[in-house]
Amino acid sequence: MSDTLDAALRLVRAQAALVRRFDTRLSGLHGVSLADFTLLLRLGQAPGGRMRRVDLAEALGLTASGVTRGLAPLERIGLVTREPDARDARVAYASLTSTGRQQLTEMRATAEETAAEVFAAPAWSAEDVAQLSHLLTRLGGTGLNGR
């Protein structure tokens, strides 16, 4: 097996392990998946806690239908609401509810704790984490601020 294929497969396995770890913590404490949290986090960063669904899809690297499917359960549990655009009936916004904002604050604390556990010293130094972040950015990974 080539070194490049080995590296790619290791990255895929590491990503799957991280998703499982975050899913377990977030679902156990807050009833949401990592994908749900990521969607809520992006909405929480938007001005006014709302985004057009098409912009949300682009920001998350999803299709519009993928965002719609992801938002549906969050709407049912009252974390997100659908808002029509007053000027254009074809446009719909996804908006955090007040409950959604409150829950997102708690979810973010859980995610921060989980990330701190994953990258705990002495196994990981601050320089290791920064280097990993840089390398993942070279692969197309973006952080909270889209960079």
Summary of the structure (lengths in Angstrom):
residues: 147
radius of gyration: 17.1
end to end distance: 32.4
largest distance: 56.8
contacts: 378
relative contact order: 0.12
helix: 67%
strand: 9%
